[in-house]
Amino acid sequence: MASDIEIARAATLRPIRDVAAGIGLAEAAIEPHGHHIAKLSAATLADLAARPAGKLILVTAVNPTPAGEGKTTTTIGLADALNRIGRRAVIALREPSLGPVFGRKGGATGGGQAQVLPMEKINLHFTGDFHAITAAHNLLAAMIDNAIHFATAMPSGATINPRTVTWRRVMDMNDRALRQIVAGMGTGNHPLRETGFDITVASEVMAILCLASDLADLQARLARIRVAKDTAGNPVTAGDIGAAGAMAALLVDAMQPNLVQTIHGSAALIHGGPFANIAHGCNSVIATSAALALGEFAVTEAGFGADLGAEKFAHIKCRQAGLAPAAAVVVATVRALKYHGGMALADLGTSDAAALDRGLAVLARHVENLQSLGLPVAVAINAFASDTEAEQAQVLRHCRGTLGIPAHLCRHWADGPAGAEDLARSVAALADANADPHARFTPLYASGTDVLEALTIVATRIHRAGTVTLSAAAQKQLASLRAEGLTNLPVCLAKTPYSFTADERQRGAVSGHDLPIRELRLAAGAGFIVALAGDIATMPGLPKQPSALGIHLDEQGRIEGLS
């Protein structure tokens, strides 16, 4: 069987100007980055903002497993299939982070006959957006330390208290050794203080870029970032330090969505990339809005399972951008469901109807969660060669009979758009029947809800927790936020994606558990409060056998082992 990279290299790519023309964009509307990648120009984005919008299709999934589910592959295959049946669709996806590319997960460009191309460039560096975000974030860190060094007066007249600095540095790589460090060592470099690194996708700058509506909004949000307190106890922002303008200057080009294509010629806008386990998990509002203006359907995804990505998509992205999905797709595999049903990874190739039945409870919960948001739902079952017909029939029967929703066996990895036609017809029918998505879409908590109440609603209604427990540190942080009148922002729950609990070892449709919150972090510029649950880390580590070990150059200097 050919690898993803071999399939990608065998594809014939169209010039990017032809891809743009296919969605109604003139050559002058794009800024090429080589022959097969372009950015949408600022003038184009302004023009698209005035156009009527198509309908938004959200692709999400069951909790991820080591067996893989193929959410991005399904997003791509669905859009290709919609175009195949004559319904104009444009894809909106996140950019890959180098952390998972070289770590555990691998690349994020889909697979088989459902990929976005050129896959090597997209997975490695792309147009430099993540590097710009990293630079802007670390510029602020450097300016904070510079203001401390020179005892620069803040607006209150007081100086920054070094012990209160909360702004850490970032890099787009998994490196657990940098989670906690000491800065300021050596002669003349004081004050000495503890700090650390997060991965770039967890940066508030990343979240801001993905939520900002334009450059003016970007700069205003950057200025609101909270970084420390002064010696009088007043909050210090990036605007107080004078960093927002220079940060925005670094991000001008990064604010423009990237246009690429699928193997089968569909247009894809790939832009931004916050993880859903530690951030809000959605591609940029600008890219999604552009896709809605350019297509009858914009097909997008939210990170990890529906319990994390789709929940944040609803309560953070959709709320801030005024979006409402017309339909949602839950991606699952027989293998993943058996894993959630308690089977060992090594045994997933064997048939076990009982384990599959237990795993179907996980699928049902994700469907129920999406329906509780007012979304019409379909299920995409990614077919694997190891599946038996009886297992596939068991899943279809449960979805169509017990859950009463459309479900389809999908083979887009092997067969391209033809392998997802049935899914495309069902999704188009669901979206067509949803005449007013904004009227039907019902977030679980109202805008302005107290963060503890919002957190409790998400924990109990989405993750089915019985209680929410705040650590002493989190209780103190909540009290501080309340004293400043800042608890009315939506919650961004950071937790393991592998379980409904905060313990990744707990598989299945667990309920009644406690959700332990150890820390609350204000993201004032992004407009939410991050609640860290359990031992989730905002700087991941590499696994024992990282993907980087299998990546190399062949004799012709071509990249091998990237997937």
QUIBELSUL-V670041 format. One record per residue. N is the residue number from 1. OMEGA is omega in whole degrees, -180 to 180 (* if undefined). Layout:
# QUIBELSUL-V670041
n->N omega->OMEGA
n->N omega->OMEGA
This chain:
# QUIBELSUL-V670041
n->1 omega->-179
n->2 omega->178
n->3 omega->178
n->4 omega->-177
n->5 omega->177
n->6 omega->177
n->7 omega->180
n->8 omega->-178
n->9 omega->180
n->10 omega->-178
n->11 omega->176
n->12 omega->-179
n->13 omega->175
n->14 omega->172
n->15 omega->-174
n->16 omega->177
n->17 omega->178
n->18 omega->175
n->19 omega->178
n->20 omega->180
n->21 omega->-180
n->22 omega->177
n->23 omega->173
n->24 omega->180
n->25 omega->176
n->26 omega->-179
n->27 omega->180
n->28 omega->-178
n->29 omega->-177
n->30 omega->176
n->31 omega->-174
n->32 omega->170
n->33 omega->-172
n->34 omega->-174
n->35 omega->-168
n->36 omega->178
n->37 omega->175
n->38 omega->169
n->39 omega->173
n->40 omega->-178
n->41 omega->179
n->42 omega->179
n->43 omega->178
n->44 omega->180
n->45 omega->178
n->46 omega->179
n->47 omega->-178
n->48 omega->-178
n->49 omega->-178
n->50 omega->-177
n->51 omega->174
n->52 omega->-175
n->53 omega->172
n->54 omega->-179
n->55 omega->-174
n->56 omega->177
n->57 omega->180
n->58 omega->174
n->59 omega->178
n->60 omega->-173
n->61 omega->169
n->62 omega->177
n->63 omega->-178
n->64 omega->178
n->65 omega->176
n->66 omega->-180
n->67 omega->180
n->68 omega->-179
n->69 omega->179
n->70 omega->-179
n->71 omega->180
n->72 omega->177
n->73 omega->180
n->74 omega->176
n->75 omega->-179
n->76 omega->-180
n->77 omega->178
n->78 omega->180
n->79 omega->176
n->80 omega->-178
n->81 omega->176
n->82 omega->177
n->83 omega->-180
n->84 omega->-179
n->85 omega->174
n->86 omega->177
n->87 omega->-172
n->88 omega->-177
n->89 omega->175
n->90 omega->-176
n->91 omega->172
n->92 omega->-175
n->93 omega->172
n->94 omega->173
n->95 omega->176
n->96 omega->172
n->97 omega->178
n->98 omega->179
n->99 omega->179
n->100 omega->178
n->101 omega->-180
n->102 omega->-177
n->103 omega->-173
n->104 omega->-167
n->105 omega->-174
n->106 omega->-176
n->107 omega->-175
n->108 omega->-179
n->109 omega->-178
n->110 omega->-178
n->111 omega->179
n->112 omega->180
n->113 omega->178
n->114 omega->-178
n->115 omega->166
n->116 omega->-173
n->117 omega->0
n->118 omega->-169
n->119 omega->-179
n->120 omega->-178
n->121 omega->-180
n->122 omega->-178
n->123 omega->-177
n->124 omega->175
n->125 omega->-178
n->126 omega->179
n->127 omega->176
n->128 omega->-178
n->129 omega->-178
n->130 omega->178
n->131 omega->179
n->132 omega->178
n->133 omega->177
n->134 omega->-179
n->135 omega->-180
n->136 omega->178
n->137 omega->-176
n->138 omega->172
n->139 omega->178
n->140 omega->179
n->141 omega->180
n->142 omega->-180
n->143 omega->174
n->144 omega->-179
n->145 omega->178
n->146 omega->178
n->147 omega->177
n->148 omega->-177
n->149 omega->-177
n->150 omega->179
n->151 omega->-179
n->152 omega->-180
n->153 omega->174
n->154 omega->-177
n->155 omega->-180
n->156 omega->-174
n->157 omega->178
n->158 omega->179
n->159 omega->-178
n->160 omega->173
n->161 omega->-175
n->162 omega->-178
n->163 omega->-178
n->164 omega->-178
n->165 omega->-180
n->166 omega->-176
n->167 omega->179
n->168 omega->176
n->169 omega->-179
n->170 omega->168
n->171 omega->-176
n->172 omega->-179
n->173 omega->174
n->174 omega->-179
n->175 omega->-174
n->176 omega->-179
n->177 omega->-178
n->178 omega->-179
n->179 omega->177
n->180 omega->180
n->181 omega->174
n->182 omega->179
n->183 omega->176
n->184 omega->179
n->185 omega->179
n->186 omega->-177
n->187 omega->175
n->188 omega->-176
n->189 omega->-177
n->190 omega->11
n->191 omega->175
n->192 omega->177
n->193 omega->176
n->194 omega->178
n->195 omega->180
n->196 omega->179
n->197 omega->166
n->198 omega->173
n->199 omega->-174
n->200 omega->-178
n->201 omega->176
n->202 omega->-178
n->203 omega->174
n->204 omega->177
n->205 omega->176
n->206 omega->180
n->207 omega->-180
n->208 omega->179
n->209 omega->-177
n->210 omega->-179
n->211 omega->-177
n->212 omega->-179
n->213 omega->179
n->214 omega->-176
n->215 omega->179
n->216 omega->178
n->217 omega->178
n->218 omega->-176
n->219 omega->179
n->220 omega->178
n->221 omega->178
n->222 omega->-179
n->223 omega->-178
n->224 omega->-178
n->225 omega->177
n->226 omega->-176
n->227 omega->-174
n->228 omega->169
n->229 omega->177
n->230 omega->-175
n->231 omega->175
n->232 omega->178
n->233 omega->180
n->234 omega->178
n->235 omega->178
n->236 omega->-179
n->237 omega->175
n->238 omega->176
n->239 omega->178
n->240 omega->-178
n->241 omega->-180
n->242 omega->-174
n->243 omega->-169
n->244 omega->-178
n->245 omega->180
n->246 omega->177
n->247 omega->179
n->248 omega->179
n->249 omega->178
n->250 omega->-172
n->251 omega->-176
n->252 omega->-179
n->253 omega->-179
n->254 omega->179
n->255 omega->-178
n->256 omega->-179
n->257 omega->-179
n->258 omega->180
n->259 omega->175
n->260 omega->-177
n->261 omega->173
n->262 omega->176
n->263 omega->-175
n->264 omega->167
n->265 omega->177
n->266 omega->178
n->267 omega->180
n->268 omega->173
n->269 omega->-177
n->270 omega->-170
n->271 omega->179
n->272 omega->-177
n->273 omega->176
n->274 omega->176
n->275 omega->179
n->276 omega->179
n->277 omega->-178
n->278 omega->179
n->279 omega->-173
n->280 omega->162
n->281 omega->-176
n->282 omega->173
n->283 omega->-171
n->284 omega->173
n->285 omega->-179
n->286 omega->-180
n->287 omega->180
n->288 omega->179
n->289 omega->177
n->290 omega->178
n->291 omega->178
n->292 omega->179
n->293 omega->-175
n->294 omega->-176
n->295 omega->171
n->296 omega->175
n->297 omega->167
n->298 omega->-179
n->299 omega->-177
n->300 omega->178
n->301 omega->173
n->302 omega->-170
n->303 omega->178
n->304 omega->-176
n->305 omega->-179
n->306 omega->-179
n->307 omega->178
n->308 omega->-174
n->309 omega->-177
n->310 omega->178
n->311 omega->180
n->312 omega->174
n->313 omega->-178
n->314 omega->-169
n->315 omega->180
n->316 omega->-175
n->317 omega->-177
n->318 omega->-178
n->319 omega->-178
n->320 omega->-175
n->321 omega->-179
n->322 omega->-179
n->323 omega->175
n->324 omega->179
n->325 omega->177
n->326 omega->179
n->327 omega->179
n->328 omega->177
n->329 omega->174
n->330 omega->-180
n->331 omega->177
n->332 omega->171
n->333 omega->175
n->334 omega->-179
n->335 omega->-179
n->336 omega->-179
n->337 omega->176
n->338 omega->177
n->339 omega->177
n->340 omega->177
n->341 omega->173
n->342 omega->-180
n->343 omega->176
n->344 omega->-178
n->345 omega->-177
n->346 omega->-175
n->347 omega->-172
n->348 omega->179
n->349 omega->179
n->350 omega->-178
n->351 omega->177
n->352 omega->-176
n->353 omega->-179
n->354 omega->178
n->355 omega->179
n->356 omega->179
n->357 omega->177
n->358 omega->178
n->359 omega->179
n->360 omega->175
n->361 omega->176
n->362 omega->177
n->363 omega->-180
n->364 omega->-179
n->365 omega->179
n->366 omega->177
n->367 omega->179
n->368 omega->180
n->369 omega->180
n->370 omega->178
n->371 omega->178
n->372 omega->176
n->373 omega->179
n->374 omega->-175
n->375 omega->169
n->376 omega->-171
n->377 omega->169
n->378 omega->179
n->379 omega->174
n->380 omega->179
n->381 omega->179
n->382 omega->-177
n->383 omega->173
n->384 omega->-179
n->385 omega->-178
n->386 omega->178
n->387 omega->170
n->388 omega->178
n->389 omega->180
n->390 omega->179
n->391 omega->179
n->392 omega->178
n->393 omega->179
n->394 omega->179
n->395 omega->180
n->396 omega->-180
n->397 omega->180
n->398 omega->-178
n->399 omega->-175
n->400 omega->-178
n->401 omega->-176
n->402 omega->-177
n->403 omega->177
n->404 omega->-179
n->405 omega->177
n->406 omega->178
n->407 omega->-175
n->408 omega->173
n->409 omega->-174
n->410 omega->-180
n->411 omega->-178
n->412 omega->178
n->413 omega->-177
n->414 omega->-170
n->415 omega->180
n->416 omega->-174
n->417 omega->-180
n->418 omega->-178
n->419 omega->-180
n->420 omega->-177
n->421 omega->-179
n->422 omega->177
n->423 omega->-178
n->424 omega->-179
n->425 omega->179
n->426 omega->-179
n->427 omega->178
n->428 omega->179
n->429 omega->178
n->430 omega->-179
n->431 omega->179
n->432 omega->-179
n->433 omega->179
n->434 omega->-172
n->435 omega->-177
n->436 omega->-178
n->437 omega->-179
n->438 omega->179
n->439 omega->-177
n->440 omega->-177
n->441 omega->-174
n->442 omega->174
n->443 omega->-173
n->444 omega->176
n->445 omega->-175
n->446 omega->174
n->447 omega->-179
n->448 omega->177
n->449 omega->177
n->450 omega->-172
n->451 omega->179
n->452 omega->177
n->453 omega->178
n->454 omega->179
n->455 omega->180
n->456 omega->178
n->457 omega->180
n->458 omega->-178
n->459 omega->-174
n->460 omega->-175
n->461 omega->179
n->462 omega->-177
n->463 omega->177
n->464 omega->175
n->465 omega->175
n->466 omega->-178
n->467 omega->172
n->468 omega->-179
n->469 omega->177
n->470 omega->175
n->471 omega->178
n->472 omega->179
n->473 omega->-180
n->474 omega->178
n->475 omega->178
n->476 omega->179
n->477 omega->178
n->478 omega->179
n->479 omega->179
n->480 omega->178
n->481 omega->179
n->482 omega->180
n->483 omega->180
n->484 omega->179
n->485 omega->-174
n->486 omega->-177
n->487 omega->-179
n->488 omega->177
n->489 omega->178
n->490 omega->-179
n->491 omega->175
n->492 omega->-174
n->493 omega->178
n->494 omega->-177
n->495 omega->176
n->496 omega->178
n->497 omega->-170
n->498 omega->-177
n->499 omega->172
n->500 omega->178
n->501 omega->175
n->502 omega->-180
n->503 omega->-174
n->504 omega->180
n->505 omega->-178
n->506 omega->-179
n->507 omega->175
n->508 omega->-178
n->509 omega->-178
n->510 omega->177
n->511 omega->176
n->512 omega->-177
n->513 omega->175
n->514 omega->175
n->515 omega->-176
n->516 omega->179
n->517 omega->-176
n->518 omega->-175
n->519 omega->172
n->520 omega->-180
n->521 omega->178
n->522 omega->172
n->523 omega->-171
n->524 omega->179
n->525 omega->179
n->526 omega->177
n->527 omega->174
n->528 omega->178
n->529 omega->180
n->530 omega->176
n->531 omega->-178
n->532 omega->-177
n->533 omega->177
n->534 omega->-176
n->535 omega->179
n->536 omega->-178
n->537 omega->177
n->538 omega->167
n->539 omega->-179
n->540 omega->173
n->541 omega->176
n->542 omega->175
n->543 omega->-179
n->544 omega->177
n->545 omega->-177
n->546 omega->178
n->547 omega->-179
n->548 omega->-179
n->549 omega->-178
n->550 omega->-178
n->551 omega->-179
n->552 omega->175
n->553 omega->177
n->554 omega->-175
n->555 omega->178
n->556 omega->-180
n->557 omega->178
n->558 omega->-179
n->559 omega->176
n->560 omega->175
n->561 omega->179
n->562 omega->180
n->563 omega->*
